Amino acid sequence: MTTSADVRIRPATEQDSALVDTMVREIAAHQGDHVHATAADWRIALARPDVQVLLAFDGGHPAGYASTTRRFHLWSGANLLALDDLWVRPEARDRGVGRDLMLAVADLAAPEQLTIVWGARSDNEAAHRFYLRLGASMTTKALFSWNPARDVDANAHSRE
């Protein structure tokens, strides 16, 4: 894949599961989130054809990753490429790693002309500026999540 001077990007393989797990935990800690997946889970996920993770190396050192999944969009009747995470380690920032990762994601989407979709936290203004500089469009939409099995007590109260 084409990248900046010292940045090399390649697809992650099952053998990269520990590295992917480490970097996922880094972004989660940065965002104050928790990760439930393990390196073993990543080994399984990286074998799936609908999951693609790109690893960036800056001067040979792991610098970041982008994780994507293919998703069918019912309204358009076409697949989308959903960007789940874009993470650049702090020591590798401002070196073009994030831009190179996004261009590599664009390369994944290009053969089928897939639209790439993703979310960013509303308070992450640096990410908003970065994505807008790439030429992305930003729309506002709240993202909800619900696990009925886990949130069973909350469901019972809402029905009363």
VMD Tcl script that builds the backbone (N, CA, C; Angstrom):
set m [mol new atoms 480]
animate dup $m
set s [atomselect $m all]
$s set {name element resname resid chain x y z} {
  {N N MET 1 A 0.839 -1.187 0.000}
  {CA C MET 1 A 0.000 0.000 0.000}
  {C C MET 1 A 0.883 1.248 0.000}
  {N N THR 2 A 0.448 2.277 -0.698}
  {CA C THR 2 A 1.197 3.524 -0.777}
  {C C THR 2 A 1.022 4.319 0.512}
  {N N THR 3 A 2.153 4.805 1.049}
  {CA C THR 3 A 2.106 5.534 2.312}
  {C C THR 3 A 3.161 6.627 2.322}
  {N N SER 4 A 3.224 7.371 3.423}
  {CA C SER 4 A 4.241 8.401 3.607}
  {C C SER 4 A 5.612 7.749 3.732}
  {N N ALA 5 A 6.642 8.582 3.790}
  {CA C ALA 5 A 8.044 8.135 3.749}
  {C C ALA 5 A 8.344 6.917 4.611}
  {N N ASP 6 A 8.190 7.011 5.913}
  {CA C ASP 6 A 8.571 5.914 6.795}
  {C C ASP 6 A 7.387 5.081 7.261}
  {N N VAL 7 A 6.194 5.355 6.761}
  {CA C VAL 7 A 4.995 4.653 7.211}
  {C C VAL 7 A 4.660 3.536 6.226}
  {N N ARG 8 A 4.467 2.344 6.785}
  {CA C ARG 8 A 4.063 1.185 5.989}
  {C C ARG 8 A 2.762 0.662 6.570}
  {N N ILE 9 A 1.820 0.348 5.707}
  {CA C ILE 9 A 0.523 -0.172 6.150}
  {C C ILE 9 A 0.307 -1.525 5.497}
  {N N ARG 10 A -0.179 -2.456 6.313}
  {CA C ARG 10 A -0.484 -3.784 5.793}
  {C C ARG 10 A -1.710 -4.344 6.510}
  {N N PRO 11 A -2.394 -5.278 5.861}
  {CA C PRO 11 A -3.532 -5.926 6.530}
  {C C PRO 11 A -3.060 -6.756 7.716}
  {N N ALA 12 A -3.827 -6.737 8.775}
  {CA C ALA 12 A -3.543 -7.593 9.933}
  {C C ALA 12 A -3.948 -9.017 9.592}
  {N N THR 13 A -3.213 -9.960 10.135}
  {CA C THR 13 A -3.532 -11.373 9.989}
  {C C THR 13 A -3.850 -11.932 11.372}
  {N N GLU 14 A -4.248 -13.167 11.394}
  {CA C GLU 14 A -4.549 -13.820 12.672}
  {C C GLU 14 A -3.341 -13.784 13.609}
  {N N GLN 15 A -2.142 -13.797 13.047}
  {CA C GLN 15 A -0.926 -13.764 13.868}
  {C C GLN 15 A -0.722 -12.401 14.533}
  {N N ASP 16 A -1.458 -11.381 14.096}
  {CA C ASP 16 A -1.361 -10.043 14.676}
  {C C ASP 16 A -2.379 -9.810 15.790}
  {N N SER 17 A -3.080 -10.850 16.207}
  {CA C SER 17 A -4.180 -10.669 17.156}
  {C C SER 17 A -3.735 -10.014 18.464}
  {N N ALA 18 A -2.566 -10.333 18.975}
  {CA C ALA 18 A -2.090 -9.728 20.229}
  {C C ALA 18 A -1.814 -8.238 20.036}
  {N N LEU 19 A -1.213 -7.864 18.907}
  {CA C LEU 19 A -0.950 -6.450 18.632}
  {C C LEU 19 A -2.252 -5.675 18.471}
  {N N VAL 20 A -3.199 -6.234 17.735}
  {CA C VAL 20 A -4.497 -5.568 17.563}
  {C C VAL 20 A -5.166 -5.411 18.926}
  {N N ASP 21 A -5.156 -6.464 19.714}
  {CA C ASP 21 A -5.760 -6.404 21.046}
  {C C ASP 21 A -5.121 -5.296 21.884}
  {N N THR 22 A -3.804 -5.177 21.846}
  {CA C THR 22 A -3.098 -4.141 22.608}
  {C C THR 22 A -3.548 -2.748 22.169}
  {N N MET 23 A -3.606 -2.511 20.869}
  {CA C MET 23 A -3.966 -1.172 20.398}
  {C C MET 23 A -5.445 -0.860 20.622}
  {N N VAL 24 A -6.307 -1.868 20.541}
  {CA C VAL 24 A -7.722 -1.649 20.855}
  {C C VAL 24 A -7.857 -1.232 22.319}
  {N N ARG 25 A -7.096 -1.856 23.178}
  {CA C ARG 25 A -7.129 -1.491 24.600}
  {C C ARG 25 A -6.574 -0.084 24.824}
  {N N GLU 26 A -5.612 0.333 24.010}
  {CA C GLU 26 A -5.078 1.700 24.111}
  {C C GLU 26 A -6.136 2.735 23.755}
  {N N ILE 27 A -6.844 2.537 22.656}
  {CA C ILE 27 A -7.868 3.515 22.271}
  {C C ILE 27 A -9.009 3.509 23.281}
  {N N ALA 28 A -9.362 2.331 23.783}
  {CA C ALA 28 A -10.426 2.263 24.780}
  {C C ALA 28 A -10.035 3.013 26.051}
  {N N ALA 29 A -8.808 2.844 26.502}
  {CA C ALA 29 A -8.340 3.561 27.695}
  {C C ALA 29 A -8.335 5.066 27.435}
  {N N HIS 30 A -7.917 5.455 26.250}
  {CA C HIS 30 A -7.898 6.877 25.863}
  {C C HIS 30 A -9.301 7.476 25.919}
  {N N GLN 31 A -10.291 6.683 25.539}
  {CA C GLN 31 A -11.673 7.165 25.504}
  {C C GLN 31 A -12.436 6.883 26.794}
  {N N GLY 32 A -11.803 6.197 27.728}
  {CA C GLY 32 A -12.480 5.861 28.977}
  {C C GLY 32 A -13.482 4.730 28.807}
  {N N ASP 33 A -13.262 3.866 27.813}
  {CA C ASP 33 A -14.152 2.739 27.550}
  {C C ASP 33 A -13.528 1.441 28.043}
  {N N HIS 34 A -14.304 0.383 27.975}
  {CA C HIS 34 A -13.846 -0.937 28.383}
  {C C HIS 34 A -13.916 -1.876 27.194}
  {N N VAL 35 A -12.983 -2.787 27.118}
  {CA C VAL 35 A -12.922 -3.778 26.049}
  {C C VAL 35 A -13.225 -5.137 26.639}
  {N N HIS 36 A -14.113 -5.865 25.993}
  {CA C HIS 36 A -14.444 -7.210 26.444}
  {C C HIS 36 A -13.797 -8.275 25.562}
  {N N ALA 37 A -13.468 -7.927 24.321}
  {CA C ALA 37 A -12.827 -8.872 23.409}
  {C C ALA 37 A -11.403 -9.142 23.876}
  {N N THR 38 A -10.936 -10.328 23.565}
  {CA C THR 38 A -9.578 -10.739 23.925}
  {C C THR 38 A -8.756 -10.938 22.653}
  {N N ALA 39 A -7.479 -11.185 22.825}
  {CA C ALA 39 A -6.624 -11.498 21.675}
  {C C ALA 39 A -7.149 -12.741 20.954}
  {N N ALA 40 A -7.671 -13.703 21.705}
  {CA C ALA 40 A -8.248 -14.909 21.086}
  {C C ALA 40 A -9.469 -14.540 20.235}
  {N N ASP 41 A -10.280 -13.610 20.723}
  {CA C ASP 41 A -11.427 -13.143 19.935}
  {C C ASP 41 A -10.960 -12.458 18.658}
  {N N TRP 42 A -9.882 -11.671 18.758}
  {CA C TRP 42 A -9.342 -10.996 17.584}
  {C C TRP 42 A -8.799 -12.004 16.582}
  {N N ARG 43 A -8.200 -13.078 17.061}
  {CA C ARG 43 A -7.695 -14.112 16.149}
  {C C ARG 43 A -8.849 -14.653 15.296}
  {N N ILE 44 A -9.982 -14.884 15.915}
  {CA C ILE 44 A -11.162 -15.382 15.196}
  {C C ILE 44 A -11.698 -14.300 14.257}
  {N N ALA 45 A -11.802 -13.074 14.742}
  {CA C ALA 45 A -12.350 -11.982 13.932}
  {C C ALA 45 A -11.495 -11.710 12.704}
  {N N LEU 46 A -10.174 -11.762 12.868}
  {CA C LEU 46 A -9.277 -11.470 11.754}
  {C C LEU 46 A -9.332 -12.535 10.661}
  {N N ALA 47 A -9.923 -13.675 10.944}
  {CA C ALA 47 A -10.102 -14.725 9.932}
  {C C ALA 47 A -11.388 -14.523 9.138}
  {N N ARG 48 A -12.249 -13.649 9.604}
  {CA C ARG 48 A -13.531 -13.412 8.920}
  {C C ARG 48 A -13.327 -12.536 7.683}
  {N N PRO 49 A -14.015 -12.840 6.592}
  {CA C PRO 49 A -13.846 -12.035 5.380}
  {C C PRO 49 A -14.466 -10.642 5.473}
  {N N ASP 50 A -15.417 -10.432 6.381}
  {CA C ASP 50 A -16.074 -9.127 6.503}
  {C C ASP 50 A -15.367 -8.195 7.481}
  {N N VAL 51 A -14.322 -8.673 8.123}
  {CA C VAL 51 A -13.546 -7.863 9.069}
  {C C VAL 51 A -12.161 -7.630 8.466}
  {N N GLN 52 A -11.794 -6.356 8.379}
  {CA C GLN 52 A -10.459 -6.018 7.894}
  {C C GLN 52 A -9.849 -4.999 8.839}
  {N N VAL 53 A -8.640 -5.300 9.280}
  {CA C VAL 53 A -7.885 -4.394 10.136}
  {C C VAL 53 A -6.588 -4.079 9.409}
  {N N LEU 54 A -6.282 -2.796 9.330}
  {CA C LEU 54 A -5.038 -2.351 8.720}
  {C C LEU 54 A -4.104 -1.876 9.812}
  {N N LEU 55 A -2.865 -2.323 9.758}
  {CA C LEU 55 A -1.860 -1.928 10.741}
  {C C LEU 55 A -0.881 -0.962 10.097}
  {N N ALA 56 A -0.566 0.101 10.823}
  {CA C ALA 56 A 0.424 1.069 10.362}
  {C C ALA 56 A 1.694 0.903 11.178}
  {N N PHE 57 A 2.828 0.950 10.483}
  {CA C PHE 57 A 4.142 0.871 11.110}
  {C C PHE 57 A 4.915 2.109 10.692}
  {N N ASP 58 A 5.438 2.825 11.671}
  {CA C ASP 58 A 6.224 4.030 11.416}
  {C C ASP 58 A 7.667 3.707 11.788}
  {N N GLY 59 A 8.538 3.673 10.791}
  {CA C GLY 59 A 9.925 3.296 11.055}
  {C C GLY 59 A 10.044 1.892 11.602}
  {N N GLY 60 A 9.118 1.016 11.248}
  {CA C GLY 60 A 9.142 -0.367 11.708}
  {C C GLY 60 A 8.425 -0.609 13.020}
  {N N HIS 61 A 7.982 0.463 13.701}
  {CA C HIS 61 A 7.294 0.324 14.986}
  {C C HIS 61 A 5.783 0.434 14.789}
  {N N PRO 62 A 4.984 -0.408 15.472}
  {CA C PRO 62 A 3.529 -0.304 15.357}
  {C C PRO 62 A 3.064 1.099 15.749}
  {N N ALA 63 A 2.349 1.749 14.846}
  {CA C ALA 63 A 1.982 3.149 15.054}
  {C C ALA 63 A 0.483 3.368 15.163}
  {N N GLY 64 A -0.328 2.443 14.668}
  {CA C GLY 64 A -1.769 2.630 14.716}
  {C C GLY 64 A -2.482 1.579 13.896}
  {N N TYR 65 A -3.795 1.725 13.855}
  {CA C TYR 65 A -4.601 0.776 13.093}
  {C C TYR 65 A -5.920 1.418 12.688}
  {N N ALA 66 A -6.537 0.807 11.696}
  {CA C ALA 66 A -7.910 1.127 11.301}
  {C C ALA 66 A -8.639 -0.206 11.201}
  {N N SER 67 A -9.819 -0.280 11.806}
  {CA C SER 67 A -10.600 -1.518 11.738}
  {C C SER 67 A -11.906 -1.230 10.998}
  {N N THR 68 A -12.270 -2.164 10.114}
  {CA C THR 68 A -13.464 -1.990 9.297}
  {C C THR 68 A -14.266 -3.283 9.234}
  {N N THR 69 A -15.533 -3.129 8.947}
  {CA C THR 69 A -16.393 -4.262 8.642}
  {C C THR 69 A -17.256 -3.898 7.436}
  {N N ARG 70 A -17.583 -4.889 6.662}
  {CA C ARG 70 A -18.538 -4.689 5.565}
  {C C ARG 70 A -19.930 -4.795 6.163}
  {N N ARG 71 A -20.804 -3.940 5.709}
  {CA C ARG 71 A -22.167 -3.923 6.243}
  {C C ARG 71 A -23.133 -3.665 5.095}
  {N N PHE 72 A -24.236 -4.392 5.082}
  {CA C PHE 72 A -25.251 -4.193 4.052}
  {C C PHE 72 A -26.168 -3.057 4.476}
  {N N HIS 73 A -26.414 -2.128 3.564}
  {CA C HIS 73 A -27.293 -0.991 3.813}
  {C C HIS 73 A -28.611 -1.250 3.098}
  {N N LEU 74 A -29.667 -1.431 3.863}
  {CA C LEU 74 A -30.958 -1.821 3.295}
  {C C LEU 74 A -31.530 -0.778 2.339}
  {N N TRP 75 A -31.436 0.491 2.664}
  {CA C TRP 75 A -32.055 1.515 1.827}
  {C C TRP 75 A -31.419 1.598 0.452}
  {N N SER 76 A -30.111 1.453 0.388}
  {CA C SER 76 A -29.429 1.555 -0.906}
  {C C SER 76 A -29.323 0.210 -1.606}
  {N N GLY 77 A -29.498 -0.878 -0.849}
  {CA C GLY 77 A -29.341 -2.202 -1.425}
  {C C GLY 77 A -27.893 -2.520 -1.750}
  {N N ALA 78 A -26.967 -1.840 -1.085}
  {CA C ALA 78 A -25.547 -2.016 -1.366}
  {C C ALA 78 A -24.766 -2.159 -0.067}
  {N N ASN 79 A -23.561 -2.674 -0.207}
  {CA C ASN 79 A -22.671 -2.772 0.943}
  {C C ASN 79 A -22.041 -1.424 1.247}
  {N N LEU 80 A -21.705 -1.239 2.511}
  {CA C LEU 80 A -20.930 -0.095 2.996}
  {C C LEU 80 A -19.675 -0.654 3.642}
  {N N LEU 81 A -18.676 0.180 3.760}
  {CA C LEU 81 A -17.506 -0.177 4.553}
  {C C LEU 81 A -17.579 0.669 5.815}
  {N N ALA 82 A -17.808 0.020 6.942}
  {CA C ALA 82 A -17.962 0.720 8.215}
  {C C ALA 82 A -16.614 0.769 8.937}
  {N N LEU 83 A -16.108 1.974 9.140}
  {CA C LEU 83 A -14.879 2.177 9.898}
  {C C LEU 83 A -15.246 2.139 11.368}
  {N N ASP 84 A -14.686 1.197 12.093}
  {CA C ASP 84 A -14.989 1.083 13.513}
  {C C ASP 84 A -14.032 1.941 14.324}
  {N N ASP 85 A -12.737 1.771 14.098}
  {CA C ASP 85 A -11.735 2.543 14.836}
  {C C ASP 85 A -10.671 3.058 13.892}
  {N N LEU 86 A -10.180 4.236 14.211}
  {CA C LEU 86 A -8.947 4.763 13.649}
  {C C LEU 86 A -8.134 5.205 14.854}
  {N N TRP 87 A -6.972 4.598 15.051}
  {CA C TRP 87 A -6.151 4.899 16.222}
  {C C TRP 87 A -4.709 5.100 15.781}
  {N N VAL 88 A -4.139 6.199 16.200}
  {CA C VAL 88 A -2.721 6.455 16.004}
  {C C VAL 88 A -2.131 6.677 17.390}
  {N N ARG 89 A -1.105 5.920 17.697}
  {CA C ARG 89 A -0.457 6.051 18.996}
  {C C ARG 89 A 0.096 7.466 19.154}
  {N N PRO 90 A 0.040 8.008 20.372}
  {CA C PRO 90 A 0.468 9.404 20.585}
  {C C PRO 90 A 1.853 9.734 20.033}
  {N N GLU 91 A 2.803 8.825 20.185}
  {CA C GLU 91 A 4.164 9.105 19.720}
  {C C GLU 91 A 4.278 9.130 18.192}
  {N N ALA 92 A 3.261 8.657 17.479}
  {CA C ALA 92 A 3.298 8.617 16.016}
  {C C ALA 92 A 2.407 9.686 15.373}
  {N N ARG 93 A 1.788 10.516 16.192}
  {CA C ARG 93 A 0.874 11.524 15.643}
  {C C ARG 93 A 1.631 12.643 14.945}
  {N N ASP 94 A 0.913 13.321 14.066}
  {CA C ASP 94 A 1.457 14.445 13.281}
  {C C ASP 94 A 2.570 13.998 12.341}
  {N N ARG 95 A 2.511 12.755 11.897}
  {CA C ARG 95 A 3.490 12.223 10.947}
  {C C ARG 95 A 2.802 11.679 9.696}
  {N N GLY 96 A 1.480 11.878 9.583}
  {CA C GLY 96 A 0.742 11.402 8.416}
  {C C GLY 96 A 0.202 9.987 8.548}
  {N N VAL 97 A 0.346 9.378 9.724}
  {CA C VAL 97 A -0.098 7.997 9.914}
  {C C VAL 97 A -1.613 7.889 9.776}
  {N N GLY 98 A -2.355 8.795 10.410}
  {CA C GLY 98 A -3.815 8.750 10.321}
  {C C GLY 98 A -4.297 8.936 8.892}
  {N N ARG 99 A -3.709 9.879 8.203}
  {CA C ARG 99 A -4.086 10.117 6.799}
  {C C ARG 99 A -3.771 8.887 5.961}
  {N N ASP 100 A -2.602 8.294 6.157}
  {CA C ASP 100 A -2.234 7.096 5.403}
  {C C ASP 100 A -3.195 5.940 5.695}
  {N N LEU 101 A -3.591 5.792 6.946}
  {CA C LEU 101 A -4.555 4.741 7.283}
  {C C LEU 101 A -5.893 4.995 6.591}
  {N N MET 102 A -6.349 6.238 6.598}
  {CA C MET 102 A -7.627 6.547 5.937}
  {C C MET 102 A -7.526 6.318 4.428}
  {N N LEU 103 A -6.402 6.658 3.825}
  {CA C LEU 103 A -6.226 6.399 2.393}
  {C C LEU 103 A -6.192 4.896 2.111}
  {N N ALA 104 A -5.629 4.123 3.035}
  {CA C ALA 104 A -5.625 2.667 2.877}
  {C C ALA 104 A -7.040 2.104 3.014}
  {N N VAL 105 A -7.844 2.672 3.898}
  {CA C VAL 105 A -9.257 2.279 4.001}
  {C C VAL 105 A -9.962 2.615 2.690}
  {N N ALA 106 A -9.669 3.782 2.125}
  {CA C ALA 106 A -10.252 4.164 0.833}
  {C C ALA 106 A -9.865 3.145 -0.242}
  {N N ASP 107 A -8.633 2.649 -0.192}
  {CA C ASP 107 A -8.204 1.623 -1.145}
  {C C ASP 107 A -9.023 0.341 -0.992}
  {N N LEU 108 A -9.396 -0.002 0.257}
  {CA C LEU 108 A -10.246 -1.179 0.475}
  {C C LEU 108 A -11.617 -0.989 -0.168}
  {N N ALA 109 A -12.134 0.229 -0.103}
  {CA C ALA 109 A -13.471 0.518 -0.614}
  {C C ALA 109 A -13.500 0.687 -2.134}
  {N N ALA 110 A -12.377 1.056 -2.719}
  {CA C ALA 110 A -12.325 1.448 -4.129}
  {C C ALA 110 A -12.803 0.381 -5.124}
  {N N PRO 111 A -12.385 -0.875 -5.018}
  {CA C PRO 111 A -12.782 -1.831 -6.058}
  {C C PRO 111 A -14.288 -1.939 -6.266}
  {N N GLU 112 A -15.058 -1.818 -5.194}
  {CA C GLU 112 A -16.520 -1.909 -5.297}
  {C C GLU 112 A -17.196 -0.548 -5.136}
  {N N GLN 113 A -16.395 0.497 -5.075}
  {CA C GLN 113 A -16.894 1.856 -4.888}
  {C C GLN 113 A -17.830 1.940 -3.674}
  {N N LEU 114 A -17.403 1.315 -2.570}
  {CA C LEU 114 A -18.188 1.322 -1.336}
  {C C LEU 114 A -18.102 2.687 -0.671}
  {N N THR 115 A -19.190 3.119 -0.100}
  {CA C THR 115 A -19.181 4.306 0.737}
  {C C THR 115 A -18.633 3.902 2.100}
  {N N ILE 116 A -17.776 4.741 2.650}
  {CA C ILE 116 A -17.206 4.494 3.975}
  {C C ILE 116 A -17.989 5.330 4.981}
  {N N VAL 117 A -18.429 4.704 6.043}
  {CA C VAL 117 A -19.182 5.406 7.090}
  {C C VAL 117 A -18.515 5.158 8.428}
  {N N TRP 118 A -18.622 6.132 9.325}
  {CA C TRP 118 A -18.068 5.986 10.669}
  {C C TRP 118 A -18.662 7.047 11.569}
  {N N GLY 119 A -18.402 6.877 12.834}
  {CA C GLY 119 A -18.838 7.843 13.828}
  {C C GLY 119 A -17.646 8.407 14.570}
  {N N ALA 120 A -17.854 9.553 15.157}
  {CA C ALA 120 A -16.849 10.175 16.020}
  {C C ALA 120 A -17.602 10.823 17.171}
  {N N ARG 121 A -17.014 10.792 18.307}
  {CA C ARG 121 A -17.657 11.414 19.469}
  {C C ARG 121 A -17.897 12.896 19.209}
  {N N SER 122 A -18.998 13.382 19.699}
  {CA C SER 122 A -19.365 14.779 19.433}
  {C C SER 122 A -18.355 15.760 20.022}
  {N N ASP 123 A -17.645 15.371 21.074}
  {CA C ASP 123 A -16.671 16.277 21.692}
  {C C ASP 123 A -15.252 16.110 21.141}
  {N N ASN 124 A -15.064 15.246 20.155}
  {CA C ASN 124 A -13.740 15.010 19.593}
  {C C ASN 124 A -13.519 15.954 18.402}
  {N N GLU 125 A -13.310 17.210 18.717}
  {CA C GLU 125 A -13.192 18.227 17.675}
  {C C GLU 125 A -11.956 18.034 16.805}
  {N N ALA 126 A -10.880 17.514 17.364}
  {CA C ALA 126 A -9.677 17.262 16.563}
  {C C ALA 126 A -9.982 16.225 15.482}
  {N N ALA 127 A -10.718 15.181 15.837}
  {CA C ALA 127 A -11.099 14.168 14.843}
  {C C ALA 127 A -12.002 14.780 13.780}
  {N N HIS 128 A -12.944 15.619 14.199}
  {CA C HIS 128 A -13.839 16.265 13.234}
  {C C HIS 128 A -13.029 17.064 12.217}
  {N N ARG 129 A -12.069 17.864 12.710}
  {CA C ARG 129 A -11.234 18.664 11.800}
  {C C ARG 129 A -10.443 17.772 10.853}
  {N N PHE 130 A -9.882 16.690 11.381}
  {CA C PHE 130 A -9.100 15.752 10.571}
  {C C PHE 130 A -9.956 15.172 9.449}
  {N N TYR 131 A -11.136 14.665 9.799}
  {CA C TYR 131 A -11.995 14.028 8.796}
  {C C TYR 131 A -12.493 15.042 7.767}
  {N N LEU 132 A -12.812 16.237 8.211}
  {CA C LEU 132 A -13.257 17.271 7.274}
  {C C LEU 132 A -12.133 17.663 6.315}
  {N N ARG 133 A -10.891 17.706 6.809}
  {CA C ARG 133 A -9.739 17.997 5.927}
  {C C ARG 133 A -9.576 16.928 4.850}
  {N N LEU 134 A -9.952 15.692 5.163}
  {CA C LEU 134 A -9.888 14.616 4.175}
  {C C LEU 134 A -10.949 14.782 3.091}
  {N N GLY 135 A -11.979 15.584 3.393}
  {CA C GLY 135 A -13.076 15.763 2.449}
  {C C GLY 135 A -14.338 15.010 2.838}
  {N N ALA 136 A -14.357 14.457 4.032}
  {CA C ALA 136 A -15.543 13.736 4.496}
  {C C ALA 136 A -16.665 14.714 4.805}
  {N N SER 137 A -17.885 14.226 4.702}
  {CA C SER 137 A -19.061 15.005 5.092}
  {C C SER 137 A -19.458 14.581 6.501}
  {N N MET 138 A -19.899 15.547 7.298}
  {CA C MET 138 A -20.329 15.235 8.653}
  {C C MET 138 A -21.819 15.506 8.777}
  {N N THR 139 A -22.537 14.502 9.222}
  {CA C THR 139 A -23.949 14.659 9.545}
  {C C THR 139 A -24.110 14.339 11.014}
  {N N THR 140 A -25.101 14.910 11.624}
  {CA C THR 140 A -25.314 14.622 13.038}
  {C C THR 140 A -26.433 13.605 13.176}
  {N N LYS 141 A -26.180 12.652 14.024}
  {CA C LYS 141 A -27.138 11.598 14.300}
  {C C LYS 141 A -26.703 10.968 15.611}
  {N N ALA 142 A -27.615 10.803 16.514}
  {CA C ALA 142 A -27.266 10.168 17.785}
  {C C ALA 142 A -27.124 8.669 17.573}
  {N N LEU 143 A -26.171 8.082 18.242}
  {CA C LEU 143 A -25.934 6.649 18.165}
  {C C LEU 143 A -26.376 6.034 19.488}
  {N N PHE 144 A -27.241 5.051 19.410}
  {CA C PHE 144 A -27.745 4.373 20.596}
  {C C PHE 144 A -27.249 2.941 20.595}
  {N N SER 145 A -27.121 2.357 21.758}
  {CA C SER 145 A -26.845 0.929 21.853}
  {C C SER 145 A -27.732 0.361 22.950}
  {N N TRP 146 A -28.112 -0.894 22.767}
  {CA C TRP 146 A -29.023 -1.532 23.706}
  {C C TRP 146 A -28.765 -3.020 23.683}
  {N N ASN 147 A -28.558 -3.599 24.827}
  {CA C ASN 147 A -28.393 -5.032 24.963}
  {C C ASN 147 A -29.541 -5.513 25.844}
  {N N PRO 148 A -30.657 -5.930 25.242}
  {CA C PRO 148 A -31.832 -6.317 26.039}
  {C C PRO 148 A -31.545 -7.384 27.082}
  {N N ALA 149 A -30.677 -8.324 26.779}
  {CA C ALA 149 A -30.376 -9.385 27.747}
  {C C ALA 149 A -29.665 -8.827 28.967}
  {N N ARG 150 A -28.750 -7.901 28.749}
  {CA C ARG 150 A -27.997 -7.310 29.852}
  {C C ARG 150 A -28.839 -6.289 30.603}
  {N N ASP 151 A -29.661 -5.560 29.882}
  {CA C ASP 151 A -30.419 -4.457 30.456}
  {C C ASP 151 A -31.848 -4.868 30.810}
  {N N VAL 152 A -32.035 -6.130 31.171}
  {CA C VAL 152 A -33.375 -6.663 31.436}
  {C C VAL 152 A -34.079 -5.897 32.555}
  {N N ASP 153 A -33.374 -5.513 33.617}
  {CA C ASP 153 A -34.006 -4.771 34.706}
  {C C ASP 153 A -34.512 -3.424 34.229}
  {N N ALA 154 A -33.754 -2.751 33.394}
  {CA C ALA 154 A -34.184 -1.472 32.858}
  {C C ALA 154 A -35.426 -1.628 32.012}
  {N N ASN 155 A -35.503 -2.734 31.255}
  {CA C ASN 155 A -36.687 -2.977 30.415}
  {C C ASN 155 A -37.920 -3.214 31.267}
  {N N ALA 156 A -37.764 -3.963 32.347}
  {CA C ALA 156 A -38.907 -4.257 33.207}
  {C C ALA 156 A -39.484 -2.982 33.796}
  {N N HIS 157 A -38.622 -2.054 34.199}
  {CA C HIS 157 A -39.082 -0.799 34.783}
  {C C HIS 157 A -39.784 0.082 33.764}
  {N N SER 158 A -39.346 0.036 32.518}
  {CA C SER 158 A -39.941 0.907 31.504}
  {C C SER 158 A -41.322 0.428 31.084}
  {N N ARG 159 A -41.667 -0.817 31.385}
  {CA C ARG 159 A -42.978 -1.353 30.992}
  {C C ARG 159 A -44.042 -1.133 32.065}
  {N N GLU 160 A -43.623 -0.649 33.209}
  {CA C GLU 160 A -44.587 -0.480 34.321}
  {C C GLU 160 A -45.446 0.741 34.120}
}
mol reanalyze $m
mol bondsrecalc $m
mol representation Tube
mol addrep $m
